[in-house]
Amino acid sequence: MRKGKRLKFKDWLVINLLLNSDSKIQVGWTVPTYVGNAVIRNRYKRWLKNYLATKWELSENLQSGCTVHFYFQKKDKNFYREMDHTSYDETIKIGLIDVDKKARANH
């Protein structure tokens, strides 16, 4: 990800973007143990997979190939436990809009 772009959203999510030309889209995530126990970490992974599968509309800029990686940053103990699904989806939506803008600027 040294050659890619780093996009920081709010103060708890970082999205790394690497554009490549192999016409393949790769998505990954890192949800460290400080986010919470396995139930909370799996909830965030499930929400992310659901959002990407149902609500993410790929632009032409991203269809030529990219790697997108979501990284959850350290916050206070109860932050992730108290976050609701709506605010999570809104942050992911804003993040993916910025990913599309960066991809458009580089193509």
URWOHU-V195083 format. One record per residue. SS is DSSP state (a for helix, b for strand, c for the rest). PSI is psi as a letter, one per 40 degrees, with the letter a starting at -180 (none if undefined). D_FIRST is the distance of its C-alpha to the first C-alpha in Angstrom with 1 decimal. Layout:
BEGIN
SS,PSI,D_FIRST / SS,PSI,D_FIRST
END
This chain:
BEGIN
c,e,0.0 / c,d,3.8 / c,e,5.4 / c,a,5.0 / b,i,7.6 / b,h,8.4 / b,h,11.8 / b,h,14.2 / b,h,17.4 / c,b,20.5 / c,e,19.8 / c,e,18.8 / b,h,15.8 / b,h,12.3 / b,h,10.5 / b,h,6.9 / b,h,7.4 / b,h,6.5 / b,h,9.9 / c,i,11.4 / c,f,15.1 / c,e,16.0 / c,f,17.7 / c,h,16.2 / b,h,14.7 / b,h,12.7 / b,h,12.8 / b,i,12.1 / b,i,13.0 / b,h,13.6 / c,g,17.1 / c,i,18.2 / a,d,21.9 / a,e,22.6 / a,d,22.4 / c,a,25.6 / c,a,27.4 / a,d,26.6 / a,d,28.5 / a,d,26.5 / a,d,23.1 / a,d,24.3 / a,d,25.7 / a,d,22.4 / a,d,20.8 / a,d,23.9 / a,d,23.9 / a,d,20.4 / a,d,21.2 / a,d,24.5 / a,d,23.1 / a,d,20.7 / a,d,23.6 / a,d,26.3 / c,e,25.2 / c,h,22.0 / c,h,23.2 / c,h,20.7 / c,i,21.2 / a,d,21.6 / a,d,18.5 / a,d,16.3 / a,e,18.7 / c,e,17.7 / c,h,14.5 / b,i,11.3 / b,h,9.0 / b,h,9.6 / b,h,9.0 / b,h,11.8 / b,h,12.2 / b,h,15.8 / c,i,16.7 / c,h,19.9 / c,i,23.0 / c,i,26.7 / c,d,28.3 / c,e,29.7 / a,d,27.2 / a,d,25.6 / a,d,29.0 / a,e,30.6 / c,h,28.1 / c,i,29.6 / a,d,28.3 / a,d,29.1 / a,d,27.1 / a,d,24.1 / a,d,24.3 / a,d,24.8 / a,d,21.6 / a,d,19.6 / a,d,21.6 / a,d,20.8 / a,d,17.1 / a,d,17.2 / a,d,19.5 / a,d,17.0 / a,d,14.3 / a,d,17.1 / a,d,18.0 / a,d,14.7 / a,d,14.7 / a,d,18.4 / a,d,17.8 / a,e,15.5 / c,none,17.9
END
